Amino acid sequence: PGGWLYLTGGSQGLIVYRASNNEFRAMDRHCPYQASNICRVNVDSSEVVARDQSCCGSAYLITDGSVIQGPSALPLQRYNTSFNGTTLRIYN
């Protein structure tokens, strides 16, 4: 719990965060602020914030994708997840 990783998928890749032993959250790395610019967020050294300072200028919590620093008013796109103890399924 508390760990994360990048996966391929979505628009600009995914951040998958493990909230507990059986709960995962998956978010698209595509910054929703001026989405046509195709900005990608990266998890910073805090290990809980994903940000893009050079393109969209916004920061998000990887625990739920919520905005913690604008200009974006929209959270990261979240995907549904299900985990059966062995396999994690990510879907929309």
N, C-alpha and C positions, 0 to 999 in steps of 0.2 A: 504493500500500500504506500502511496505517495510517489511511486515511480512513474516514469513516462517514457515514450519512445515515438519515433517518427515511423510512419508507414506510407507506402504509396497508395494513391487513391484520391477521391475527391477532385477538387480543382487544382490545388497546389500542394497536395500531400496532406497527411493527417497527423495530428498529435493525439496519441492515446494515453490517457491518464488513468492510473489504477487508484480508485477512491477507497476501496476496501478489498478484502480477499475475493469477493464475488461481484464487485461492481466496478465497471469501467466507463469512462467517458471518452468519446471520440469527437474531435473538432477539426474542421477544415483549416488549413494554414493560410488560406486566401483571405487577406484583409478585406472586410466589407466596405471600408471607407473608399469611395471612388473606385469601385470594384473593377472598372474597365482598365485601371492601371496595372492590374495583375501583380499586386504586392504580396509577398510571402512573409509571414511572421516566423520567428525563431525563438525557441526557449532560451532565456538569458541565464546568466550565472546564478541567479537566485533559485533556479529550478522550479519556480511556480509562476513565472510571468513569461508570456510570449509577446514579442514586440517586433516592430519594424520601424526603425528611426529614419531610414533614408528615403522611404517611399511613401508610406501612409501615415507615419508618425503616431501610431496608436499602440496601446499595450492592453493585454488581456490576461485574466487569470486562467491557467490551464486546468484548474479544478472544475470550471463550468463554462469557460469562454466569455465571461462577462467583461465589459470594458472597465479598465481602471485608469486609463489615460486617453484622452481624445486626440484628435478631433472626431473620431468615429463615435457614432451614437448607437451603432448596432453591434451585438455580440458576434463572436465567431460562429459560423454555421455548425450546429451540432448534429450528429448522427445517432441513431438508435443503436444500442448494443445489447447483446444477450450472451451470457456465459454459462456453460453447463458443467463447469468444473475442469474441463479440458480444452474446449474450443471456444474462442471468442468470435462472435458474429457481429459485424458492423454493417448496418443497412440504413436506408432512409425510407 
